[in-house]
Amino acid sequence: MSDGEASTYGELIAEAFMSPIRSVIVVDDEFPTLDGLLDKERAMANPDFNENDTRRARDIIRFCHADERNWMVEFHDGLPEKQTTTSHLTQADLMILDFHLDKEQPNDGTKAINILRELADNDYFNLVVVYTKGSDSVAGDIARIVGEIAVGLCKSDERVNLHPTALADVTKLVQQWEDDEPAIIERLTTEVDDRAFVKTRGLQGKAIDWKAACRLPELQGLKTLVSAAPEAVSASPKFKLITKWVLYRKQLELARRLAMKDFGTVRMDLGEDGTNWIRTDRLFVTVVSKSKDASSLPDHLVKALELWDPEPYRLLMAKMRAVLDKHGVLAEAEVLRNRHLQLGWLDDFLDAAADQRPWKFHNAIKRHWEGLGDAIRANVTEFGERLGSRLLAGEARRWYASLEPTEVTVHLNRYECSKEVEGSHLTTGHVLRIDNGGISGPYWLCLSPACDLEPGQKDSGWHKRLGEHIPFIAVELFELPAGRVEDALANATSANYLFLKIDENIKHFSFLPLPLGSLGGSTDRTPNPKWEQMFAEKQGRFDDNGNRLQIARAAGGTKGLEHTSYSATVVAQLRYEYALNLLQRLGASLSRVGLDFVPMNRRPPDNGQANP
């Protein structure tokens, strides 16, 4: 496709995921392999290759070697005595896999599922077409195989387990139902197939949203069955409880088929025309019947990718990964061309103290990543422009219809103002949680200039007298109650509010003490930051077991000013420009000038005039 030419979303999907393919491995115990053909030629064996399988293998070779692809292709029979290592099977960009690799048990797909588990566990994104015998109708063998694969990639989910009290309650309900319909347990469990189990398990969150689960199309048959139950069972709350129970029993039934390792969220879908897909974080699978010509496999893979309908930025990331793979050597040469920079960064690392070298190397990696990004940007920009044009022409928000606008804005502000904790010592913008520091509050923001916090940077005067302690200014952060988050978002541009990810949850803070009335406004008295002089032990260096350090805080005692040591953890970090903005505001507060205006806080002297 020429530069600037409009693309359909399907074409962009194919470009992002299909164009990077350069090699294919075919795993099928019935296809002829190079080893088998050579053995036959040398009369060491006389394999009897089926004519249809030979034709399919030939068609695969032809579409792989077609001018528009030029893919390398290798055949492997998947036999136990020739089982290769995982690294060999994962060297290809695309795998074509037979589901039935065991001649002794022709209906067993365990070997194929084990190969898929190995692919799901490696560090690459793997495309797989399971090309196997079976009907591709919605109720046919292919649909069953899709469910078997999806289940085989799932790990037992603790969220599906039932509390003993709930289990006892639902058991009583079902027993009451059994009095009227003895076969009801079998009917209930039949309504929840592999697909329904995988879809329910795929719901995100620390706990399954059972209300959302009860709305899944795959569970509507169960809902219809329960609605016809006796009144004591058919009530809406009972349906949710029975749904939990049926899924709980389904997981127990599937226990032997489930994976031992967690491959992340497993998602799947099956279209009306038989097109299907299964996906984990590192694996994309579609199942195609061998009744389809082998030459059509690329088209079936594209259809499956289109049914998946990946979100726009997933396409962009896939394109970036492909461009880096293709042009990485040239980009590397571009980054390394400036030898003066290379020597300067190397000297910066070599001259650093031992405890600073990991952080220095971290900076070197970040600079080289930035250089690689600059070098490949031009190759990605054109794709991004076509992607953007397509999004403007269609419904761009269809991938995110379930997301609340408030939560989206919170996450945007969290990303803009903060980042992952970096460094090996305390610095500007670090957010501290002080253990047992209930004197004022648990969260404090370090706002001393970064140059004053470099270990060993200052060794005279006050700093010399402090020894291994380094002074820093910390400002208390005031956590907002949940009911005031939307007000904070409405006033986010005031730069008074921080949105920080702490312990996997986003918390919201005010830089200034919270007014008793509203969150701000021209009529409110402007409060000042609540700051404190603290001291970090070991020059602010973190302990070996994480972003922890010891700090000292001053307080009056029986013997005068006393210092108490506390353990603190750096739980978040502001981006540097946001930290500097607050540092500047703190400086303005510290340099404020007091004026002698007199407030109207008492009754004026009597001047003989009546009050109005």
C-alpha positions in Angstrom: 0.0 0.0 0.0 1.4 3.4 -1.0 2.2 6.0 1.6 -0.8 8.2 2.5 -3.3 5.8 0.9 -6.4 5.3 3.0 -6.6 1.9 4.7 -9.5 -0.1 6.2 -9.1 -1.2 9.7 -8.8 -4.8 8.6 -5.9 -3.8 6.3 -4.2 -2.1 9.2 -4.7 -5.2 11.4 -3.1 -7.4 8.7 -0.2 -4.9 8.2 0.5 -4.9 12.0 0.3 -8.6 12.6 0.8 -10.4 9.2 3.4 -8.3 7.4 6.1 -9.0 10.0 5.9 -12.8 9.5 9.1 -14.2 8.0 9.1 -17.8 9.1 6.6 -20.6 9.7 6.8 -24.0 11.5 4.2 -26.7 10.7 3.6 -29.3 13.4 1.6 -32.2 12.1 2.2 -35.9 12.6 0.6 -36.7 9.2 2.4 -34.3 7.0 5.6 -35.3 5.3 8.8 -33.9 6.8 12.2 -33.4 5.4 13.6 -36.1 7.7 11.0 -38.5 6.5 11.6 -37.8 2.9 15.4 -38.2 3.3 14.9 -41.4 5.2 12.7 -42.7 2.4 15.2 -41.6 -0.2 17.9 -43.5 1.6 15.6 -46.5 2.0 16.0 -46.3 5.8 12.2 -46.1 6.1 9.2 -46.4 4.0 6.7 -43.9 5.3 3.2 -44.0 3.8 2.2 -40.4 3.3 -1.5 -39.8 2.7 -2.2 -38.1 -0.6 -4.4 -35.4 0.9 -1.8 -34.6 3.6 0.9 -34.4 1.0 -1.3 -32.0 -1.0 -1.9 -29.8 2.0 1.8 -29.7 2.9 2.5 -28.7 -0.7 -0.1 -25.9 -0.6 1.4 -24.6 2.6 4.8 -24.5 1.0 3.4 -22.7 -2.0 1.6 -19.9 -0.1 4.6 -19.5 2.2 6.9 -19.1 -0.8 4.5 -16.8 -2.8 6.1 -13.5 -3.9 4.0 -11.4 -1.6 5.2 -13.4 1.4 8.6 -15.2 0.9 8.2 -16.9 4.3 10.6 -19.7 5.3 8.8 -22.9 6.3 9.8 -26.0 8.3 7.8 -29.1 9.0 7.9 -31.1 12.2 5.9 -34.3 12.9 5.5 -33.7 16.7 6.5 -37.3 17.5 7.7 -37.8 21.1 11.1 -39.2 20.0 11.6 -36.1 18.0 10.3 -33.5 20.5 12.3 -30.4 20.2 13.0 -27.9 22.8 10.6 -25.0 23.4 13.1 -22.6 22.0 13.1 -24.4 18.6 9.3 -24.3 18.3 9.2 -20.6 19.2 11.7 -19.5 16.6 9.0 -19.1 14.0 6.7 -16.1 13.6 3.7 -18.3 12.8 2.9 -21.9 13.8 0.5 -24.2 12.0 -0.4 -26.9 14.4 -2.5 -30.1 14.2 -4.7 -30.6 17.2 -4.5 -34.4 17.1 -0.8 -35.4 17.4 -1.2 -38.7 19.1 -2.0 -41.6 16.8 -2.7 -43.9 19.7 -5.4 -41.5 20.9 -6.6 -39.7 17.8 -9.3 -37.6 19.6 -6.9 -36.4 22.3 -5.5 -32.9 21.9 -3.3 -32.9 25.0 0.0 -32.7 23.1 -1.1 -29.8 21.0 -2.4 -28.0 24.1 1.0 -28.5 25.9 2.8 -27.0 22.9 0.4 -24.0 23.1 1.1 -23.7 26.8 4.9 -23.5 26.0 4.2 -20.8 23.5 2.0 -18.9 26.0 4.9 -19.0 28.5 7.7 -17.6 26.3 8.6 -14.0 25.8 7.2 -13.5 22.3 3.8 -12.8 20.8 3.0 -16.0 19.0 0.5 -16.5 16.1 -0.9 -20.0 15.7 -3.3 -21.6 13.3 -4.6 -24.9 14.6 -5.3 -26.8 11.4 -7.1 -29.9 12.2 -9.9 -32.4 11.2 -13.5 -31.5 12.2 -16.6 -29.7 11.2 -16.4 -25.9 11.4 -20.1 -25.4 12.1 -21.0 -23.5 15.3 -21.9 -26.7 17.0 -19.3 -28.8 15.3 -15.9 -30.3 16.3 -14.0 -27.0 15.7 -16.2 -25.2 18.3 -15.4 -28.0 20.7 -11.7 -27.8 20.0 -11.8 -24.0 20.5 -13.3 -24.5 23.9 -10.8 -27.3 24.8 -7.8 -25.0 23.9 -9.2 -22.1 25.8 -9.8 -24.2 28.9 -6.4 -25.8 28.6 -4.8 -22.3 28.8 -6.7 -21.3 31.9 -5.5 -21.8 35.5 -7.8 -22.6 38.3 -9.3 -19.3 39.4 -9.8 -18.7 43.2 -12.4 -16.1 42.4 -14.8 -18.9 41.3 -14.5 -20.7 44.6 -17.6 -20.5 46.9 -17.5 -19.6 50.6 -18.7 -22.5 52.8 -21.7 -20.5 53.9 -22.8 -19.7 50.4 -22.1 -23.3 49.3 -24.4 -24.5 52.1 -27.2 -22.0 51.1 -27.2 -22.9 47.4 -27.0 -26.6 48.2 -30.3 -26.2 50.1 -31.9 -24.4 47.2 -30.9 -27.0 44.7 -32.1 -29.8 46.9 -35.5 -28.1 47.1 -35.5 -27.9 43.4 -34.5 -31.6 43.1 -37.6 -32.6 44.9 -39.6 -31.3 41.9 -37.1 -32.1 39.2 -34.6 -35.0 40.1 -32.4 -34.3 37.0 -32.0 -30.6 37.6 -28.3 -30.7 38.6 -27.4 -32.3 35.3 -29.4 -29.8 33.4 -27.8 -26.9 35.2 -24.3 -28.1 34.6 -25.0 -28.8 31.0 -26.0 -25.1 30.4 -22.5 -24.0 31.3 -20.0 -25.2 28.6 -16.3 -24.5 28.2 -17.0 -21.2 26.4 -19.2 -19.9 29.3 -16.6 -20.8 31.8 -13.8 -19.1 29.9 -15.9 -15.9 29.3 -16.8 -15.7 33.0 -13.3 -16.3 34.1 -12.1 -13.6 31.7 -14.0 -10.8 33.6 -11.4 -8.5 35.1 -11.1 -7.4 38.8 -9.9 -8.8 42.1 -13.4 -10.4 42.4 -15.7 -11.4 39.6 -18.5 -9.0 38.9 -21.3 -11.5 39.1 -23.9 -9.1 37.9 -21.9 -8.6 34.7 -21.4 -12.4 34.5 -25.2 -13.0 34.7 -25.6 -10.7 31.7 -23.2 -12.8 29.5 -25.0 -14.2 26.4 -23.3 -17.6 27.2 -25.3 -17.8 30.5 -28.7 -16.8 29.2 -29.7 -20.5 28.8 -29.0 -21.0 32.5 -31.0 -17.9 33.3 -34.0 -19.2 31.3 -33.8 -22.5 33.2 -33.6 -20.9 36.6 -36.5 -18.5 35.8 -38.7 -21.5 35.3 -37.7 -22.9 38.7 -39.9 -22.8 41.8 -40.4 -19.3 43.2 -38.0 -19.9 46.1 -35.2 -20.5 43.5 -36.1 -18.2 40.6 -35.8 -14.8 42.4 -33.0 -12.6 40.9 -30.6 -12.9 43.9 -31.0 -16.7 43.8 -30.0 -16.7 40.1 -26.7 -15.0 40.9 -26.0 -17.5 43.7 -26.9 -20.5 41.5 -24.7 -19.1 38.7 -21.7 -18.9 41.1 -22.5 -22.5 42.2 -22.7 -23.9 38.7 -19.4 -22.1 37.7 -17.8 -23.5 40.9 -18.9 -27.0 40.0 -17.7 -26.5 36.4 -14.2 -25.5 37.6 -14.1 -28.7 39.7 -15.1 -30.7 36.7 -12.4 -29.1 34.5 -9.6 -29.4 37.1 -7.6 -32.0 35.2 -7.7 -30.0 32.0 -6.6 -26.7 33.5 -3.1 -25.4 33.3 -0.7 -25.4 36.2 0.7 -22.0 35.3 -1.0 -18.7 35.0 -0.9 -17.4 31.4 -2.9 -14.3 32.2 -6.4 -13.5 31.1 -7.7 -16.0 28.5 -10.2 -14.6 26.0 -12.1 -16.2 23.2 -14.8 -15.7 20.6 -16.7 -17.8 18.0 -18.4 -16.1 15.1 -21.5 -17.3 13.4 -19.5 -18.3 10.3 -17.1 -20.5 12.4 -14.3 -17.9 12.6 -12.8 -18.0 16.0 -10.0 -16.9 18.2 -8.3 -17.5 21.6 -5.9 -15.1 23.1 -3.6 -14.7 26.1 -1.1 -12.0 26.7 1.5 -13.7 24.4 -0.5 -16.0 22.2 -3.2 -15.7 19.5 -4.8 -18.9 18.2 -7.4 -19.6 15.6 -8.8 -23.1 14.7 -9.4 -24.0 11.1 -10.9 -27.2 9.7 -8.8 -29.3 7.3 -11.8 -29.2 5.0 -10.6 -25.7 4.1 -7.8 -25.5 1.5 -4.4 -25.0 3.1 -3.8 -22.1 0.7 -6.6 -20.2 2.5 -5.0 -20.3 6.0 -3.5 -16.8 5.8 -7.0 -15.4 4.9 -8.6 -17.4 7.8 -5.9 -16.0 10.2 -6.7 -12.4 9.0 -10.4 -13.0 9.5 -9.8 -14.2 13.0 -7.6 -11.1 13.8 -10.4 -8.9 12.4 -13.0 -10.7 14.6 -10.7 -10.1 17.6 -10.7 -6.4 16.6 -7.6 -5.3 18.6 -7.7 -1.7 19.9 -5.8 1.0 18.0 -2.8 1.4 20.3 -2.3 -2.4 20.2 -1.9 -2.1 16.5 0.5 0.8 16.9 2.6 -1.1 19.5 2.7 -4.2 17.2 3.9 -2.0 14.3 6.5 -0.4 16.5 7.7 -3.9 17.6 7.9 -5.0 14.0 9.7 -1.9 12.8 12.3 -2.3 15.6 12.8 -5.9 14.6 13.2 -5.0 11.0 15.2 -1.8 11.2 16.8 -2.3 14.6 20.4 -2.7 13.3 20.2 0.5 11.4 18.6 2.3 14.4 21.4 0.9 16.6 24.0 2.3 14.3 22.4 5.7 14.4 22.3 5.7 18.2 25.9 4.6 18.5 27.2 7.1 15.8 28.0 9.8 18.3 31.1 8.4 20.0 31.5 11.5 22.2 28.2 10.9 23.8 29.0 7.2 24.3 32.3 8.0 26.1 30.6 10.7 28.2 27.9 8.3 29.4 30.5 5.6 30.0 32.6 7.9 32.1 29.5 9.0 34.0 29.0 5.3 34.9 32.6 4.5 35.8 33.1 7.6 37.9 30.0 7.0 40.0 30.1 5.5 43.5 29.3 1.8 43.7 25.8 2.3 45.0 25.0 4.8 42.3 26.1 2.6 39.3 22.8 0.7 38.9 21.0 4.0 38.6 23.6 5.4 36.2 23.2 2.3 34.0 19.4 2.7 34.2 19.9 6.2 32.9 22.1 4.9 30.1 19.5 2.4 29.1 16.8 5.1 29.1 18.9 7.3 26.8 19.6 4.5 24.4 15.9 3.6 24.3 15.1 7.2 23.5 17.6 7.1 20.7 16.2 4.0 19.3 12.7 5.5 19.4 13.9 8.6 17.6 15.6 6.4 14.9 12.5 4.3 14.1 9.9 7.0 14.5 9.8 8.0 10.8 9.0 4.4 9.9 6.0 4.3 12.3 4.6 7.7 11.7 3.1 7.0 8.3 1.3 3.9 9.7 0.1 6.0 12.7 -1.3 8.7 10.3 -3.3 6.1 8.4 -4.5 4.6 11.7 -5.6 8.0 12.9 -7.5 8.7 9.6 -9.3 5.5 10.0 -10.3 6.2 13.6 -11.6 9.7 12.6 -13.8 8.0 9.9 -15.3 5.4 12.2 -16.5 4.8 15.8 -13.2 5.2 17.6 -14.5 4.5 21.1 -16.2 1.1 20.5 -13.3 -0.7 22.3 -13.9 1.3 25.5 -17.6 1.6 25.8 -17.7 0.2 29.3 -15.2 2.6 30.8 -16.4 5.5 33.0 -15.3 9.0 31.8 -14.4 9.9 35.4 -12.0 6.9 35.7 -10.5 7.6 32.3 -9.7 11.2 33.5 -8.2 9.9 36.7 -5.9 7.5 34.9 -4.9 10.3 32.4 -4.0 12.6 35.3 -2.2 9.8 37.1 0.0 9.1 34.1 0.7 12.8 33.4 1.8 13.7 36.9 3.6 10.6 38.1 5.7 7.6 37.0 7.3 4.5 38.4 9.7 5.0 41.2 13.3 5.5 40.0 16.7 5.9 41.6 18.7 4.4 44.4 18.3 7.3 46.9 15.8 9.9 47.9 15.2 12.7 45.4 12.8 15.5 44.5 9.3 14.2 43.8 9.5 11.0 45.8 6.4 10.3 47.8 7.0 8.8 51.2 4.8 6.6 53.4 6.0 6.8 56.9 5.4 3.8 59.0 4.2 4.4 62.5 4.4 8.1 61.8 0.9 9.0 62.9 2.0 12.4 64.2 0.7 14.3 61.2 -0.1 12.0 58.3 1.2 9.0 56.4 2.1 10.5 53.0 4.8 13.1 52.5 6.3 14.6 49.3 10.1 15.3 49.2 10.6 18.8 47.8 14.3 19.6 48.4 16.2 20.4 45.2 17.7 17.2 43.7 21.3 18.6 43.8 21.0 18.9 47.6 20.0 15.2 47.9 23.0 13.6 46.1 24.8 11.4 48.6 28.2 12.8 49.4 27.6 16.0 47.4 28.0 18.3 50.3 30.7 17.6 53.0 31.1 20.9 54.8 29.3 23.1 57.3 25.9 21.8 58.5 26.0 18.8 56.2 29.4 17.8 57.7 28.0 18.0 61.2 25.0 15.8 60.2 27.4 13.0 59.1 25.4 10.2 57.5 22.1 12.1 57.7 21.0 14.3 54.9 18.4 17.1 55.5 15.3 17.4 53.2 12.1 19.3 53.2 8.9 17.2 53.1 5.4 18.5 52.4 2.4 16.6 53.8 -0.1 15.4 51.2 -3.8 15.3 52.1 -5.8 12.4 50.8 -9.2 13.3 49.3 -12.3 11.4 50.4 -13.9 9.4 47.6 -16.9 11.9 47.4 -14.6 14.8 46.4 -12.7 13.2 43.6 -14.8 14.6 40.9 -14.4 18.1 42.4 -10.6 17.6 42.3 -10.8 16.5 38.6 -12.8 19.7 37.8 -10.0 21.7 39.4 -7.2 19.6 38.1 -5.6 22.5 36.2 -5.0 24.3 39.4 -2.0 22.0 39.9 -3.0 21.5 43.5 -4.1 17.9 43.1 -2.0 14.7 42.6 -3.2 11.4 41.3 -0.9 8.6 42.4 -0.8 4.8 42.0 0.0 3.3 45.4 -0.3 -0.4 46.1 -2.1 -1.0 42.8 -4.8 1.6 43.6 -5.0 5.2 42.5 -5.2 7.6 45.4 -6.0 11.3 45.1 -4.2 14.0 47.2 -4.2 17.7 47.7 -0.9 19.6 48.0 -2.6 22.1 50.3 -4.6 21.4 53.5 -8.2 20.8 52.6 -10.5 23.7 53.3 -13.5 23.0 55.5 -15.9 24.1 52.9 -15.2 23.5 49.2 -12.1 22.4 47.3 -11.2 25.9 46.2 -12.5 29.2 44.9 -11.8 32.9 44.9 -13.6 33.4 48.2 -11.6 30.8 50.1 -8.7 31.7 52.2 -5.6 30.2 50.5 -3.8 27.8 52.9 -0.1 27.2 52.9 1.7 23.9 52.3 2.3 22.0 55.5 6.0 21.3 55.5 8.6 19.8 57.8 12.3 19.5 58.0 13.3 15.8 58.1 16.6 13.9 57.9 17.3 10.8 55.9 19.8 8.3 57.2 22.6 6.8 55.1 22.6 9.9 53.0 19.1 9.0 51.8 20.2 5.7 50.2 17.6 3.0 49.8 17.9 -0.3 51.6 18.7 -3.4 49.6 15.2 -4.8 50.0 13.3 -2.1 48.1 12.6 1.6 48.1 12.9 1.8 51.9 15.0 4.1 54.1 15.2 5.4 57.6 14.3 9.0 58.4 14.5 11.1 61.5 11.8 13.7 62.6 12.2 16.3 65.3 9.8 16.9 68.2 10.0 18.6 71.6 10.7 16.3 74.5 11.6 16.3 78.2 15.2 17.0 77.3 14.5 19.6 74.6 14.4 18.9 70.9 14.5 15.2 70.2 14.7 13.2 67.0 12.9 9.9 66.5 13.7 7.5 63.7 11.0 6.1 61.4 11.0 3.6 58.6 9.7 5.1 55.3 8.9 3.7 51.9 9.0 5.6 48.6 5.6 4.5 47.2 5.3 6.9 44.2 7.2 9.5 42.2 6.2 12.7 40.5 7.4 13.5 37.1 10.2 16.1 37.4 8.3 19.0 35.9 5.4 18.5 38.3 7.8 18.2 41.3 9.6 21.5 40.2 6.2 23.2 40.0 5.3 22.3 43.6 8.9 23.1 44.7 8.4 26.6 43.2 5.1 27.0 45.0 6.6 25.9 48.3 9.4 28.5 47.8 6.8 31.2 47.2 5.0 30.2 50.4 8.3 30.3 52.4 9.2 33.7 51.1 5.7 35.3 51.7 5.6 38.7 53.4 3.2 39.2 56.3 1.0 42.4 56.2 -0.9 44.2 58.9 -4.3 44.5 57.4 -7.0 44.5 60.2 -9.9 42.1 59.7 -13.5 43.1 60.6 -13.6 40.6 63.5 -15.0 42.8 66.3 -17.8 45.4 66.8 -16.7 49.0 65.9 -16.7 51.7 68.7 -20.1 53.3 69.3 -20.3 56.5 67.3 -23.8 57.5 68.2 -25.2 56.2 65.0 -27.8 53.4 64.9 -26.9 50.2 63.2 -28.4 49.8 59.8 
